[in-house]
Amino acid sequence: MPQNALNQSVTLNNGVAMPIFGLGVWKTKSGKECTEAVLSALEAGYRHIDTAKIYSNEEDVGKAIRESGIPRKEIFITTKLWNADQGAQKTRKALEQSLEKLGIDQVDLYLIHFPVTSKRLDSWKELEKAYQDKLCRAIGVSNYMIPHLTELLNESNITPAVNQVEFHPFLNQIELLESCKKHKIQLEAYSPLAHGQKVDDGQIASIAKKYGKTPAQILIRWAIEQNIVVIPKSTRKERIVENANVFDFKISAEDMKTLNGLDENFRTCWDPSEVA
Ligand SMILES: NC(=O)c1ccc[n+]([C@@H]2O[C@H](COP(=O)([O-])OP(=O)(O)OC[C@H]3O[C@@H](n4cnc5c(N)ncnc54)[C@H](OP(=O)(O)O)[C@@H]3O)[C@@H](O)[C@H]2O)c1
């Protein structure tokens, strides 16, 4: 497969290759819905799945990966530490339980799901130990804003490899992106379709028409053009295929400028002002 295809990857700050594109499975129901979505994605060429303990579908992700027959080492799996499991006492156990549910010995990326005040630094220390013990190939954070990253960088021995945050043209967090780049933290865009709420946007549709692409493909390609890892979710086979069909075109500098101008601080998920 050529490097401009679905296996295109970024290199994390510890040298691990992470596919730039993957399938998200938040709100994908445990059972048939999840195993079928993951199997459809793997069949379409996806090699990266993003789950979390709180999604309650780690077992289904693991099952689908085994059923696919694709060697484990060819698939990049991310899971996340849930808030209730944070802290020095619970973090390691939560990771071990996630590994057991997934049916694997080592996860490719383990993330702190949210920066829980008063627990996040202790949780990070546990992630550092787990990384040293080779339970994770890389460790990172999610929903960290600049102050959370600054705090962590001052206190940690290992710089997080990834920060997974909501990111799309309507929530274009340029300062956060620049800060991540400066510290060699890979930005990963969650809810790249604004949780499905911007796939009918007129401005995206008119750019999409120019390229003979769908609005979802423009939103996904916008992230890839900036070397941002992107993990759209769908449970529908045809959309899973559609969302992956973003490696045969480029968005012009002029259209990137138009897309970059759409920011309206539109958050569909978590408002960082609600957590210290
Ligand atoms: N770390 C965090 O705190 C966090 C938070 C949110 C999300 N995430 C991760 O990021 C992933 C993606 O984010 P997300 O699930 O919030 O939203 P998203 O990927 O932005 O959008 C998903 C929604 O768009 C629809 N959709 C998918 N492809 C489409 C297409 N081609 N055309 C029209 N509609 C389409 C889906 O419906 P159908 O399924 O019916 O196709 C679903 O309703 C999650 O699954 C999760 O893995 C992480």
The ligand as an ORCA input file, in Angstrom:
! r2SCAN-3c Opt
* xyz 0 1
  N     -11.472     11.347     24.378
  C     -12.711     11.777     24.433
  O     -13.161     12.374     25.423
  C     -13.603     11.560     23.245
  C     -14.820     12.267     23.134
  C     -15.592     12.076     21.993
  C     -15.178     11.192     21.005
  N     -14.007     10.487     21.154
  C     -13.553      9.505     20.131
  O     -13.689     10.072     18.830
  C     -14.556      9.258     18.048
  C     -15.325     10.089     17.034
  O     -16.084     11.097     17.656
  P     -17.677     11.049     17.790
  O     -18.126      9.650     17.830
  O     -18.036     11.942     18.918
  O     -18.241     11.795     16.519
  P     -17.901     11.955     14.959
  O     -16.998     10.901     14.471
  O     -17.534     13.380     14.783
  O     -19.367     11.761     14.359
  C     -20.075     10.564     14.513
  C     -21.509     10.816     14.059
  O     -21.521     11.142     12.672
  C     -22.273     10.159     11.943
  N     -21.505      9.890     10.717
  C     -20.379      9.155     10.590
  N     -19.933      9.166      9.317
  C     -20.813      9.916      8.619
  C     -20.887     10.282      7.270
  N     -19.980      9.874      6.382
  N     -21.920     11.069      6.867
  C     -22.855     11.492      7.754
  N     -22.820     11.184      9.068
  C     -21.804     10.396      9.504
  C     -22.372      8.953     12.863
  O     -23.583      8.250     12.687
  P     -23.627      6.676     12.297
  O     -22.827      5.933     13.343
  O     -25.066      6.367     12.320
  O     -23.006      6.582     10.929
  C     -22.383      9.616     14.241
  O     -23.679     10.098     14.553
  C     -15.421      8.568     19.104
  O     -16.128      7.460     18.594
  C     -14.393      8.241     20.149
  O     -13.634      7.103     19.773
  C     -13.214     10.671     22.251
*
